[in-house]
Amino acid sequence: MKEELDFIFDTAKEDMDKAIHHLDKELLKVRAGRANPSMLEGVRVDYYGSLTALTQIANINTPDARTLSVQPWEKKLITDIEKAIMAANLGFNPMNNGEVIMINIPPLTEERRKDLVRRCKAEAEDARVGIRNARKEAMEEIKKLGKEGLSEDLVKDSEFEVQKITDSYTGRVDSIVDKKEHEIIAI
C-alpha cells in the first residue's frame, strides 16, 4: 500500500508540475514592454508548402530592449515571414530592409497593461484548475485504496498530504503570476 500511495503522490506532483510548466510557457508569450524572442514563438510561416515555426527558418534577436530583429536563413522568405507576423495578430508592424526584418515594440498603454494583467490572471486560473484536477484524481485513487482495505487513518493522512502538495503548487502559481504582474505594471 505504501508504494501505491507514493505512486499517487508522484503522479499528482507530476500533473501539477505540468500545469506550472504550461503557465510559465503561456506567460512567456505575454509581453511586458521589453522585446523577447519568445514573443514570436507562435508564428508559423508557409515554408515550401508546410507551416513551419519561425524559429526554425530564421534567427530572432533583440538588438535593444524595444526591438526584435528577424534574419531569415533564406532571403526570399522575408515577405512570407512579414505576412506571417502580421497574420499572427500580435500587434506588431514589421519592417524589412531586404535582409533583416525589424520589429519595434511599442510601449504599453495603461489600458493594454490592465488587459495583460487580466490575461495573466486567466492563465493562472487555468493552472489552478489543472492543479485541482490533479488533486481530485489523487483523492479518488486514495478513496479507492480505502475501499480496498487501506486504514481510515492512512486515508485521512494521505488526503491531508495531497492537500499540502496542492497548496504548495497553488502558492507557486500565485508567486509566478505576481512576479509577471509587477513586470507588466513596471514602466
MARDO-857013 format. One record per residue (C-alpha): y, x, z; residue in one letter. Coordinates in steps of 0.2 Angstrom, whole numbers, padded with zeros to 4 digits, always signed. Example, Ala and Ser with C-alpha at 12.3 -4.5 7.8 and 13.67 -1.06 7.14 Angstrom:
2
-0022+0062+0039A -0005+0068+0036S 
***
This chain:
187
+0000+0000+0000M +0012+0014+0004K +0010+0021-0014E +0014+0003-0021E +0029+0002-0010L +0035+0019-0016D +0032+0014-0034F +0043-0002-0031I +0057+0008-0024F +0056+0021-0038D +0056+0008-0051T +0071-0001-0043A +0081+0015-0042K +0077+0019-0060E +0083+0002-0066D +0099+0004-0055M +0102+0022-0062D +0101+0014-0080K +0114+0001-0075A +0125+0015-0069I +0122+0026-0084H +0127+0011-0095H +0143+0008-0085L +0148+0027-0087D +0144+0026-0106K +0155+0010-0108E +0169+0017-0098L +0170+0032-0109L +0175+0020-0123K +0189+0013-0113V +0204+0025-0117R +0216+0029-0103A +0230+0036-0114G +0223+0053-0117R +0214+0057-0133A +0195+0059-0131N +0182+0062-0145P +0171+0048-0137S +0184+0035-0142M +0177+0036-0160L +0159+0036-0154E +0155+0018-0160G +0162+0022-0178V +0150+0021-0192R +0153+0027-0209V +0144+0022-0225D +0136+0039-0230Y +0125+0038-0245Y +0121+0020-0243G +0117+0020-0224S +0128+0018-0209L +0130+0034-0200T +0138+0039-0184A +0155+0048-0187L +0149+0062-0175T +0135+0066-0187Q +0146+0069-0203I +0162+0076-0195A +0169+0087-0181N +0180+0077-0169I +0193+0087-0159N +0208+0085-0148T +0221+0097-0153P +0233+0089-0139D +0232+0075-0126A +0238+0062-0138R +0230+0067-0155T +0212+0066-0162L +0208+0076-0177S +0193+0072-0188V +0187+0085-0200Q +0173+0079-0212P +0160+0091-0217W +0161+0084-0235E +0179+0082-0241K +0175+0067-0252K +0171+0057-0236L +0189+0057-0230I +0194+0040-0237T +0177+0032-0231D +0180+0039-0214I +0198+0032-0214E +0192+0015-0219K +0178+0015-0205A +0190+0020-0192I +0202+0005-0197M +0187-0007-0198A +0181-0002-0181A +0197-0011-0174N +0201+0002-0161L +0220+0000-0164G +0221+0017-0172F +0231+0022-0188N +0223+0037-0196P +0232+0048-0207M +0225+0061-0218N +0232+0077-0226N +0217+0079-0239G +0207+0090-0227E +0208+0083-0210V +0211+0065-0203I +0224+0065-0189M +0225+0050-0176I +0240+0049-0165N +0235+0040-0149I +0250+0028-0144P +0255+0027-0126P +0248+0012-0117L +0259-0003-0113T +0259-0011-0096E +0250-0026-0104E +0237-0016-0113R +0234-0006-0096R +0230-0023-0087K +0219-0028-0102D +0209-0011-0100L +0208-0013-0081V +0201-0031-0084R +0188-0024-0096R +0183-0011-0084C +0180-0024-0071K +0170-0034-0083A +0159-0019-0086E +0157-0016-0068A +0151-0034-0065E +0139-0031-0079D +0132-0016-0070A +0132-0025-0053R +0121-0039-0062V +0109-0026-0068G +0108-0019-0051I +0105-0036-0043R +0092-0039-0056N +0083-0023-0051A +0084-0029-0033R +0077-0046-0037K +0062-0038-0046E +0058-0027-0032A +0060-0041-0019M +0047-0051-0029E +0035-0037-0030E +0036-0034-0011I +0033-0053-0009K +0018-0052-0020K +0011-0037-0009L +0015-0048+0006G +0003-0062-0001K -0010-0048-0004E -0010-0043+0014G +0005-0032+0017L +0010-0035+0035S +0026-0045+0038E +0035-0031+0047D +0032-0020+0032L +0038-0033+0020V +0054-0035+0030K +0057-0016+0032D +0054-0014+0013S +0066-0028+0009E +0079-0020+0020F +0076-0003+0011E +0078-0011-0006V +0094-0019+0000Q +0100-0002+0007K +0097+0005-0010I +0106-0009-0019T +0121-0007-0008D +0122+0011-0011S +0122+0008-0030Y +0135-0005-0029T +0146+0007-0020G +0144+0019-0034R +0149+0006-0046V +0164+0002-0036D +0170+0020-0034S +0167+0024-0053I +0177+0009-0058V +0191+0013-0045D +0192+0030-0052K +0194+0024-0070K +0207+0011-0065E +0218+0024-0057H +0216+0034-0073E +0221+0020-0083I +0236+0015-0072I +0242+0033-0070A +0256+0036-0083I 
***
